[in-house]
Amino acid sequence: MNATVEKARDLLEVLPDDEQKFALEFIKKLVLAWDPDYTKVTKSEAERLDRAMEEFKNGEVVDSEDINWD
């Protein structure tokens, strides 16, 4: 977790529960204003996607036959 997110979390924990809920709704609105279609990825998501693509390119995949779908 990056330092800014940790600081925000620490500040939110100081607030009473009802104010935490208000702050969370405000953050949701900020995110929606930044990315209304949920098409952008965070830095950590981009890193996970890059790692997954590398694994795929290297043949590190799971065959669907090996998955118990029940």
MDTraj code that builds the backbone (N, CA, C; nanometers):
import mdtraj as md
import numpy as np

residues = "MET ASN ALA THR VAL GLU LYS ALA ARG ASP LEU LEU GLU VAL LEU PRO ASP ASP GLU GLN LYS PHE ALA LEU GLU PHE ILE LYS LYS LEU VAL LEU ALA TRP ASP PRO ASP TYR THR LYS VAL THR LYS SER GLU ALA GLU ARG LEU ASP ARG ALA MET GLU GLU PHE LYS ASN GLY GLU VAL VAL ASP SER GLU ASP ILE ASN TRP ASP".split()
xyz = np.array([
    [0.0854, -0.1168, 0.0000],
    [0.0000, 0.0000, 0.0000],
    [0.0902, 0.1234, 0.0000],
    [0.0548, 0.2224, -0.0811],
    [0.1425, 0.3394, -0.0857],
    [0.1173, 0.4323, 0.0336],
    [0.2127, 0.5195, 0.0591],
    [0.2113, 0.6042, 0.1793],
    [0.0892, 0.6964, 0.1841],
    [0.0475, 0.7481, 0.0704],
    [-0.0682, 0.8382, 0.0685],
    [-0.1947, 0.7652, 0.1094],
    [-0.2119, 0.6448, 0.0598],
    [-0.3296, 0.5653, 0.0950],
    [-0.3261, 0.5305, 0.2435],
    [-0.2091, 0.4969, 0.2936],
    [-0.1962, 0.4664, 0.4356],
    [-0.2303, 0.5873, 0.5219],
    [-0.1858, 0.7054, 0.4813],
    [-0.2171, 0.8277, 0.5567],
    [-0.3668, 0.8540, 0.5559],
    [-0.4301, 0.8357, 0.4385],
    [-0.5744, 0.8567, 0.4278],
    [-0.6488, 0.7583, 0.5179],
    [-0.6058, 0.6327, 0.5176],
    [-0.6685, 0.5326, 0.6025],
    [-0.6549, 0.5711, 0.7497],
    [-0.5345, 0.6133, 0.7892],
    [-0.5116, 0.6528, 0.9276],
    [-0.6015, 0.7689, 0.9677],
    [-0.6174, 0.8658, 0.8779],
    [-0.7043, 0.9796, 0.9075],
    [-0.8504, 0.9377, 0.9171],
    [-0.8917, 0.8480, 0.8289],
    [-1.0304, 0.8006, 0.8341],
    [-1.0604, 0.7282, 0.9647],
    [-0.9633, 0.6541, 1.0152],
    [-0.9842, 0.5790, 1.1393],
    [-1.0059, 0.6693, 1.2595],
    [-0.9612, 0.7932, 1.2513],
    [-0.9783, 0.8885, 1.3612],
    [-1.1237, 0.9352, 1.3695],
    [-1.1920, 0.9376, 1.2561],
    [-1.3283, 0.9885, 1.2514],
    [-1.4282, 0.8940, 1.3168],
    [-1.5379, 0.9494, 1.3689],
    [-1.6470, 0.8643, 1.4179],
    [-1.7062, 0.7845, 1.3008],
    [-1.7742, 0.6743, 1.3314],
    [-1.8264, 0.5851, 1.2277],
    [-1.9121, 0.6565, 1.1228],
    [-2.0033, 0.7436, 1.1675],
    [-2.0905, 0.8097, 1.0703],
    [-2.0114, 0.9032, 0.9785],
    [-1.9074, 0.9651, 1.0297],
    [-1.8230, 1.0513, 0.9473],
    [-1.7356, 0.9684, 0.8532],
    [-1.6966, 0.8487, 0.8966],
    [-1.6219, 0.7592, 0.8087],
    [-1.7070, 0.7209, 0.6884],
    [-1.8336, 0.6935, 0.7121],
    [-1.9251, 0.6589, 0.6025],
    [-1.9387, 0.7756, 0.5051],
    [-1.9510, 0.8977, 0.5587],
    [-1.9597, 1.0163, 0.4740],
    [-1.8334, 1.0309, 0.3899],
    [-1.7171, 1.0146, 0.4526],
    [-1.5895, 1.0280, 0.3820],
    [-1.5767, 0.9218, 0.2729],
    [-1.6204, 0.8005, 0.3009],
    [-1.6153, 0.6941, 0.2006],
    [-1.7028, 0.7273, 0.0803],
    [-1.8218, 0.7793, 0.1050],
    [-1.9092, 0.8177, -0.0063],
    [-1.8461, 0.9304, -0.0884],
    [-1.7792, 1.0233, -0.0212],
    [-1.7107, 1.1317, -0.0911],
    [-1.5988, 1.0766, -0.1796],
    [-1.5211, 0.9824, -0.1261],
    [-1.4132, 0.9210, -0.2033],
    [-1.4700, 0.8485, -0.3251],
    [-1.5812, 0.7783, -0.3067],
    [-1.6450, 0.7108, -0.4208],
    [-1.6808, 0.8104, -0.5301],
    [-1.7331, 0.9266, -0.4907],
    [-1.7684, 1.0292, -0.5889],
    [-1.6445, 1.0823, -0.6606],
    [-1.5348, 1.0976, -0.5874],
    [-1.4102, 1.1413, -0.6505],
    [-1.3637, 1.0408, -0.7551],
    [-1.3693, 0.9134, -0.7199],
    [-1.3264, 0.8086, -0.8132],
    [-1.4163, 0.8069, -0.9354],
    [-1.5456, 0.8182, -0.9161],
    [-1.6379, 0.8198, -1.0301],
    [-1.6148, 0.9408, -1.1202],
    [-1.5825, 1.0543, -1.0606],
    [-1.5538, 1.1731, -1.1417],
    [-1.4255, 1.1534, -1.2218],
    [-1.3290, 1.0837, -1.1651],
    [-1.2005, 1.0591, -1.2311],
    [-1.2140, 0.9532, -1.3388],
    [-1.2966, 0.8498, -1.3114],
    [-1.3095, 0.7372, -1.4031],
    [-1.4529, 0.6849, -1.4024],
    [-1.5453, 0.7555, -1.4669],
    [-1.6865, 0.7183, -1.4593],
    [-1.7197, 0.5815, -1.5194],
    [-1.6364, 0.5327, -1.6089],
    [-1.6635, 0.4034, -1.6727],
    [-1.5813, 0.2894, -1.6144],
    [-1.5053, 0.3178, -1.5083],
    [-1.4198, 0.2183, -1.4445],
    [-1.3272, 0.1504, -1.5461],
    [-1.2641, 0.2302, -1.6310],
    [-1.1750, 0.1744, -1.7329],
    [-1.0277, 0.1967, -1.7005],
    [-0.9974, 0.2845, -1.6068],
    [-0.8580, 0.3101, -1.5699],
    [-0.8129, 0.2073, -1.4662],
    [-0.6841, 0.1827, -1.4635],
    [-0.6303, 0.0894, -1.3641],
    [-0.5339, 0.1637, -1.2729],
    [-0.5250, 0.1149, -1.1511],
    [-0.4306, 0.1716, -1.0558],
    [-0.2912, 0.1191, -1.0869],
    [-0.1922, 0.1752, -1.0208],
    [-0.0546, 0.1303, -1.0411],
    [-0.0410, -0.0177, -1.0048],
    [-0.0987, -0.0582, -0.8935],
    [-0.0866, -0.1985, -0.8522],
    [-0.1621, -0.2907, -0.9475],
    [-0.2769, -0.2460, -0.9994],
    [-0.3489, -0.3267, -1.0979],
    [-0.2679, -0.3421, -1.2262],
    [-0.2052, -0.2333, -1.2702],
    [-0.1224, -0.2386, -1.3914],
    [-0.0064, -0.3353, -1.3731],
    [0.0540, -0.3343, -1.2554],
    [0.1648, -0.4259, -1.2271],
    [0.1181, -0.5704, -1.2309],
    [0.0000, -0.5980, -1.1723],
    [-0.0527, -0.7348, -1.1738],
    [-0.0873, -0.7792, -1.3156],
    [-0.1433, -0.6875, -1.3954],
    [-0.1747, -0.7207, -1.5345],
    [-0.0480, -0.7492, -1.6144],
    [0.0551, -0.6675, -1.5953],
    [0.1825, -0.6895, -1.6644],
    [0.2425, -0.8250, -1.6267],
    [0.2377, -0.8574, -1.4972],
    [0.2918, -0.9848, -1.4506],
    [0.2125, -1.1017, -1.5101],
    [0.0809, -1.0878, -1.5162],
    [-0.0032, -1.1931, -1.5737],
    [0.0260, -1.2121, -1.7222],
    [0.0473, -1.1027, -1.7946],
    [0.0787, -1.1138, -1.9375],
    [0.2131, -1.1830, -1.9581],
    [0.3104, -1.1536, -1.8738],
    [0.4410, -1.2193, -1.8831],
    [0.4261, -1.3694, -1.8576],
    [0.3483, -1.4045, -1.7555],
    [0.3261, -1.5460, -1.7262],
    [0.2589, -1.6145, -1.8450],
    [0.1617, -1.5477, -1.9053],
    [0.0916, -1.6041, -2.0205],
    [0.1880, -1.6237, -2.1374],
    [0.2712, -1.5232, -2.1641],
    [0.3686, -1.5327, -2.2727],
    [0.4674, -1.6462, -2.2496],
    [0.4978, -1.6742, -2.1221],
    [0.5922, -1.7804, -2.0877],
    [0.5251, -1.9173, -2.0775],
    [0.3960, -1.9225, -2.1108],
    [0.3253, -2.0502, -2.1066],
    [0.2820, -2.0928, -1.9688],
    [0.2861, -2.0015, -1.8731],
    [0.2463, -2.0327, -1.7356],
    [0.0959, -2.0135, -1.7211],
    [0.0210, -2.1098, -1.7741],
    [-0.1249, -2.1015, -1.7722],
    [-0.1826, -2.2273, -1.7096],
    [-0.3070, -2.2186, -1.6691],
    [-0.3779, -2.3330, -1.6145],
    [-0.4792, -2.3774, -1.7184],
    [-0.4770, -2.5035, -1.7507],
    [-0.5732, -2.5589, -1.8458],
    [-0.7101, -2.5625, -1.7794],
    [-0.8123, -2.5235, -1.8505],
    [-0.9483, -2.5214, -1.7930],
    [-0.9931, -2.6608, -1.7503],
    [-0.9348, -2.7646, -1.8099],
    [-0.9675, -2.9014, -1.7715],
    [-0.9172, -2.9328, -1.6301],
    [-0.8182, -2.8583, -1.5831],
    [-0.7617, -2.8824, -1.4504],
    [-0.8363, -2.8103, -1.3394],
    [-0.9392, -2.7352, -1.3742],
    [-1.0151, -2.6590, -1.2757],
    [-1.1427, -2.7335, -1.2410],
    [-1.1702, -2.7462, -1.1120],
    [-1.2958, -2.8058, -1.0671],
    [-1.4015, -2.6959, -1.0680],
    [-1.4881, -2.6958, -1.1647],
    [-1.5869, -2.5895, -1.1830],
    [-1.7126, -2.6114, -1.0982],
    [-1.7159, -2.7204, -1.0222],
    [-1.8362, -2.7477, -0.9394],
    [-1.8291, -2.6819, -0.8066],
])
top = md.Topology()
chain = top.add_chain()
for i, resn in enumerate(residues, 1):
    res = top.add_residue(resn, chain, resSeq=i)
    for name in ("N", "CA", "C"):
        top.add_atom(name, md.element.get_by_symbol(name[0]), res)
traj = md.Trajectory(xyz[None], top)
